Amino acid sequence: MPTSYAWFQKRIVPLEEARIPVMTHAFLYGTAVFEGIRGNWSDERGEVLIFRAEEHYERLRQSAHIMHIGLPQSARELTDITTRVVEKCGFREDVYLRPIAYKSGEVIGPKMHDVDDDFLLFVLPFGNYLDLDAGIRCQTSTWRRVQDTSIPARAKVNGLYVNSALAKTEALQNGFDEAIMLNDDGHVSEGSGENLVMIRHGRIITPARSDNVLEGITLASVLQLARDELGLEIIERTIDRTELYIADEVFLTGTAAHVSPVVELDRRAIGGGGVGPITAQLQKLFFDCIRGRNAKYAQWVTPVQPAVESPAAAKA
Ligand SMILES: Cc1ncc(COP(=O)(O)O)c(C=O)c1O
């Protein structure tokens, strides 16, 4: 049976054996940085295709650098560890990978220097996060996106996700699918776990990096496809909330969310209220890339052949 495994304290162990002590600094103070990475199953190839693993690990290393967390392994070495764990799990379906670099020392007090660090990773089966076909209904959150002057927004800091948790919970409890957060200036920042893209007059517009957004890897990939495959102009600039109401199309991008069309915001239909034509084209292009069906972007995926359990081992 395929099983979830983890990389924990420098070896591969069954997920249930990966346990941290209650006094771990990262648990006490949120002093950890993480990535979400997808491994997309390809039936044609019989492989799990890890999407942009090295780019995710470069960002993890940047987050760790910002947060004084030691992460000596290179992005290549971290990718190698990841492929070993994915292979060992044996899943023949879409998986989600959660690498975390964290303050593993057991000490009281929030200072980060002179506190031990460690790296762990676990793998789980994972399907769709949002409705990719019908699109999603969003709400402008009453929670503002955390300012870079308070917690670095371009680092994926575990503690920062309290901000996302509040926004996502509020949106779901109010009957919406996802929250769109404004920054302290009142400009559009991003979703609780996604970047935002707006289409107006055939141009792709996304909030400026200085508007407290995470520098998304899905976003970078989709913008590259929009520019290189559809010849669209890309603009990074400040966006007002009401500009989204009159946009032709809006979608969210993220590792979990892929390319999720936003069909309604604050009870106002976006565009025609369905999945817009440019969003649909970008979704198709993106899915072909992540499932390994577009040779031009083959370098975006790291293929892994899941281990097959021997019949003898399965009986034992
Ligand atoms: C707050 C936030 N913004 C944006 C994203 C999208 O980033 P990526 O496409 O790299 O997953 C994520 C998910 O990682 C996120 O948590």
The ligand as an SDF file (V2000), in Angstrom:
LIG
                    3D

 16 16  0  0  0  0  0  0  0  0999 V2000
    0.0120   33.8040    0.6940 C   0  0  0  0  0  0  0  0  0  0  0  0
    0.3070   33.1100   -0.5770 C   0  0  0  0  0  0  0  0  0  0  0  0
    0.3260   33.8090   -1.7250 N   0  0  0  0  0  0  0  0  0  0  0  0
    0.5800   33.2280   -2.9020 C   0  0  0  0  0  0  0  0  0  0  0  0
    0.8250   31.8700   -3.0070 C   0  0  0  0  0  0  0  0  0  0  0  0
    1.1000   31.2520   -4.3350 C   0  0  0  0  0  0  0  0  0  0  0  0
    2.4570   30.9080   -4.4540 O   0  0  0  0  0  0  0  0  0  0  0  0
    2.9140   29.6480   -5.2950 P   0  0  0  0  0  0  0  0  0  0  0  0
    2.3360   29.7960   -6.6460 O   0  0  0  0  0  0  0  0  0  0  0  0
    4.3960   29.7590   -5.3110 O   0  0  0  0  0  0  0  0  0  0  0  0
    2.4120   28.4450   -4.5990 O   0  0  0  0  0  0  0  0  0  0  0  0
    0.8030   31.1010   -1.8420 C   0  0  0  0  0  0  0  0  0  0  0  0
    1.0720   29.6510   -1.8900 C   0  0  0  0  0  0  0  0  0  0  0  0
    2.1760   29.2170   -1.7760 O   0  0  0  0  0  0  0  0  0  0  0  0
    0.5600   31.7340   -0.6080 C   0  0  0  0  0  0  0  0  0  0  0  0
    0.5400   31.0240    0.5230 O   0  0  0  0  0  0  0  0  0  0  0  0
  1  2  1  0
  2  3  1  0
  2 15  2  0
  3  4  2  0
  4  5  1  0
  5  6  1  0
  5 12  2  0
  6  7  1  0
  7  8  1  0
  8  9  2  0
  8 10  1  0
  8 11  1  0
 12 13  1  0
 12 15  1  0
 13 14  2  0
 15 16  1  0
M  END
$$$$
